[in-house]
Amino acid sequence: IEASAGTGKTYAITALFVRLILEEGLSVRDILVVTYTDAATEELRHRIRQTLADALQAFESGSSDIPFLKALVDRLSGEAKEMKARLQTALCGFDEAPIYTIHGFCQRMLKDRAFESSLLFDIELVTDPSEMLQEIADDFWRTHFYEAGPIMVNFALKNKCGPGRFVGLLRTFINYPLLEFLSQAKGMSLESLSAELESGFQAARAVWLAERDNIKTCFGSGAKWCNLPYNNDEEMASLFEQLETCFSESETALEALQCLASFCPAALEAKKAKRSSLPVPQHRFFGLCEKLCKAERIWLAGLQLEFVSYARKELPRRKAERKIQHFDDLLTRLYEALAGPNGDALAEELRGRYKAALIDEFQDTDPVQYQIFHRTFSGGKSFLFLIGDPKQAIYAFRGADIFTYLKAAK
């Protein structure tokens, strides 16, 4: 069910709930209702109960001001006694209605089926994972950089690739547990990438120190082939000074590394004077700068891939060691249980438990959530209603994926 804000999605959910009670003879325990926040859960619970009460009143009076209830009364008038009994039973047992948040639903399923999901009985739910994520990022940084040489440290700091950036990357793949990282560095060891970056730096450094005077003659006020900054003595003096700094043993070298990109052939070609017939100057130093910048990009990607690999092992290990889990684990554990060797039995048990499922705010679903409901309820033995408005999708920061919604709609 797809509809815009204010057009009656909650009204539709309450109406479907009542129809399932009356037309299909389901009990409130048979109808699973899932939404995304505690506040929305309480509102749905209140609205559904009120609609059941309105329906009972409609059948007792024989009419209603609410159009869909009036239509139900008219159509089912011959079974009014049975319909009133079903509604009274639903209202008396409404406290048993399974109306949950997505995390609440997963947590209950995991606890009720601990063996199928391989969940420890005494596991603690920790709401804020920040401390553990920071700990993993800090440990990775210490392992790779406390004893690293200045070149590696400087290139990491130049790219703001410290523990803070690693935490951000860790949060990304927690939110998107099925995400696959594609990179030029895939399949290459961090050691080999680091060695290539180091050798590239040393090669460029050696040529600069030996041939700096020849390199400088390509630029300055006498250079007719180029535009700013290459034909400006003052700006080139600043760039040459930065080259001296980044190839020195200075502690400020990391601040000067940015200048290397200015001496790549592509950067020089981009500043060639349009009216000049003179060629862009050639020097092996420029090619070495390009090679070094490329090695830096691939090394940076490799460093991040290495961290992802490290974190994917460390995160579950540390959680198991401390007997804790986070909110995101509730979804991934149920997803893994349904995809595992006992998945068929677990899905069949859930279908037997819930004859209908109504998933509210479905525009904020993600691949894991969608697969849970698809795996469980799409076999044709249950009613499955997905209710949402893609224009209101807001939870991309925690993994919601509009493309998953579109796939489900298709």
Disulfide bonds with the S-S distance in Angstrom:
none
